[in-house]
């Protein structure tokens, strides 16, 4: 159960990173 919680946190972090990268790309393009 603890591993699952840690995995969920990692997934959320990765999602945030992807969102930030997309925002940076949009800013550079715009």
Phi, psi and omega per residue, in radians:
X1 nan -0.692 -3.140
X2 -1.116 -0.705 3.142
X3 -1.085 -0.693 -3.125
X4 -1.091 -0.720 3.132
X5 -1.094 -0.772 -3.125
X6 -1.106 -0.700 -3.131
X7 -1.105 -0.700 -3.131
X8 -1.112 -0.741 3.131
X9 -1.076 -0.745 -3.138
X10 -1.084 -0.729 -3.131
X11 -1.086 -0.735 3.136
X12 -1.100 -0.705 3.136
X13 -1.103 -0.768 -3.124
X14 -1.098 -0.708 3.136
X15 -1.078 -0.706 3.141
X16 -1.117 -0.754 -3.133
X17 -1.073 -0.773 -3.139
X18 -1.081 -0.739 -3.133
X19 -1.111 -0.736 -3.141
X20 -1.126 -0.732 3.135
X21 -1.087 -0.722 3.139
X22 -1.116 -0.689 3.138
X23 -1.124 -0.729 3.136
X24 -1.105 -0.765 -3.137
X25 -1.085 -0.740 -3.139
X26 -1.097 -0.724 -3.122
X27 -1.125 -0.775 -3.126
X28 -1.094 -0.698 -3.085
X29 -1.238 -0.752 -3.043
X30 -1.289 nan nan
